[in-house]
Amino acid sequence: MSKLDLDFYSRPADVVAPELLGVVLSRTCDGALRRARIIETEAYLGPEDLACHAAKGLTNRTRVLLGPPGRAYVYFIYGMHWMLNIVAGHAGGGNAVLIRGADPLDGWDADLTGPGKLARAFEITSADNGLDLLRGDLVLERDEDYRPRVRRTKRIGVDYAGRWKDRLLRYVDMRSNLAKKLKGIKK
């Protein structure tokens, strides 16, 4: 497996998001290595995308989102869930990919079928906002032997985003046994 590099992240979110499917996310938590294969992502395309936080401009919350690619953009939602996003594109572009779900690996028993559950299982919090994914303890590696079967759908929970709510910017790996458990997916 090979760790993702800056060139990988330095492309638009709608290019990066489907290519993150099948990538293995890992982190040591409480002394144990946790690994999972990414099976669901959503792309957010900058200030024009009304579902993207970048549409609000530069704020304390969006500072990392509008920064360089290859960083973790972590925010709190609904007063209860942390969300892990990967900054993509170029600095100032406001592109990000939400990591929505993953298949646990190595016999790890965890429900990672939602972005809040995934962040909780990997102990992702505000302390990870801005984490450099090229050097930090959250590692993303390409599995050269794995080929996802990609399905595009509408994003979830963005009904407020005008014409952007209907864009097919959610990507699901249909090879995953968990795909049928994901919201809005039929095998």
PEGINOR-V964265 format. One record per residue. RES is the residue in one small letter. PSI is psi as a letter, one per 30 degrees, with the letter a starting at -180 (NA if undefined). Layout:
RES/PSI + RES/PSI
This chain:
m/l + s/k + k/k + l/k + d/l + l/e + d/e + f/e + y/f + s/h + r/l + p/k + a/e + d/f + v/e + v/e + a/e + p/f + e/f + l/f + l/k + g/f + v/k + v/k + l/k + s/l + r/k + t/k + c/k + d/h + g/f + a/k + l/k + r/k + r/k + a/k + r/k + i/k + i/f + e/k + t/l + e/k + a/k + y/k + l/h + g/a + p/f + e/f + d/j + l/f + a/f + c/k + h/f + a/f + a/f + k/f + g/a + l/j + t/l + n/e + r/e + t/g + r/e + v/e + l/e + l/g + g/a + p/l + p/l + g/g + r/l + a/k + y/j + v/k + y/l + f/k + i/k + y/g + g/g + m/f + h/k + w/k + m/k + l/k + n/l + i/k + v/k + a/l + g/b + h/l + a/k + g/f + g/f + g/g + n/k + a/l + v/k + l/k + i/j + r/f + g/l + a/l + d/k + p/k + l/l + d/h + g/g + w/k + d/j + a/k + d/j + l/g + t/h + g/k + p/e + g/e + k/e + l/e + a/e + r/e + a/e + f/g + e/h + i/k + t/a + s/f + a/f + d/f + n/k + g/f + l/k + d/j + l/f + l/f + r/f + g/a + d/f + l/j + v/k + l/k + e/k + r/k + d/j + e/f + d/f + y/k + r/j + p/l + r/j + v/k + r/k + r/k + t/l + k/l + r/l + i/k + g/g + v/h + d/f + y/f + a/g + g/b + r/f + w/f + k/f + d/f + r/k + l/i + l/g + r/k + y/k + v/k + d/j + m/f + r/f + s/k + n/f + l/f + a/e + k/f + k/f + l/k + k/k + g/g + i/k + k/k + k/NA
